[in-house]
Amino acid sequence: MDTEGPFAQGGAGEDAPSADVRLPRPVLTGVIVTTTRRPEPTQEERARRLARVLQAPYLPREQVRITSCLQGSAPHEGPRLVPLAEPAGQGRPYIGVLVVERERLVLHTPRGLLFYHPGMARRRLLRLREGGRDYLVTACDLRPGDRFCDATTGLAHDLLVAGYAVGAEGKAVGIESVPVLAVLVRDGLAHYPEEDAEFRAVMRRLHVANADHLDFLRKQKDGSWDVVYFDPMFADPVEAASEMAPVRAVADYTPLRMEAVVEAVRVARRRVVVKERQGSPLFHQLGCHDVVGGKGSKIAFGYICTQQPWHPPAWRTGTP
């Protein structure tokens, strides 16, 4: 188990203090923590602990009407980060209710239920084990023993694939800016009942930290990672990916900042990789050396080789 730095390994538990110390905490999302009806004592204890980690209110389930808590939360038109100092009932709804079930954590959002599941990543792992290709692994040029940083973790599907590619001798770390997503994914990686022993081992050795990725990258030494990866929320989302709807309800929609890319180029020994839609102008704006992706796929991966000269075109400036 990794004990250095601000990372909590998959099996470290949701309240491991190393998950958030030493890094500035992003703006808190407005969530309530509760349990199922007629909870076991361990559920209540765990819910209270999670509420402390998230700096969120804990309420017994009989005091929580989930529909009322989420009333007025429209489909996501941008980040709805609600300060806890402005509680629901004063004109601003909570964006989610985190329910501690007996076997898992479930976040109720205006767009549906959100809980950890490996999703399509499991099929990708099977393909890799059978000797097949994965475009993320190709774009990142991942090798056993690599140090891989996923700067925008989300549900950690790409992190899981990368963790398989770098192997037990490597290190795969995810940075997630939304606290409740970081907690949900960290718990899922630690407890998801994966039947395949090899894939389960990959989940358990992954690391997830709650932080703003720019803050995190600024603290890293030059060349301390082999690959830094960005998968920002698409400006033009792939609507067919319906499983992403609950994620969009709580996600951080901050555009990819040039400052973060510059820092990533500094800390990555080999490549900086960005995932976007096929044909996205972002690849040109970043000055990517190449773009890879399936011909029939709606997504692609652009990469910057950090050992080659990098001269990005004029960048659309944004605030950090």
Secondary structure, 3 states (H helix, E strand, C coil): CCCCCCCEEHHHCCCCHHHCCCCCCCCCCCEEEEECCCCCHHHHHHHHHHHHHHCCCECCHHHCCHHHHHCCCCCCCCCCCCCCCCCCCCCCCCCEEEEECCCCEEEEECCEEECCCCCHHHHHHHHHHCCCCCHHHHHHCCCCCCEEEECCCCCCHHHHHHHHHHCCCCEEEEEECCHHHHHHHHHHHHHCCCCCHHHHHHHHHCEEEECCHHHHHHCCCCCCEEEEEECCCCCCCCCCCHHHHHHHHHCCCCCCCHHHHHHHHHHEEEEEEEEEECCCCHHHHHCCCEEECCCCCCEEEEEEECCCCCCCCCCCCCCC
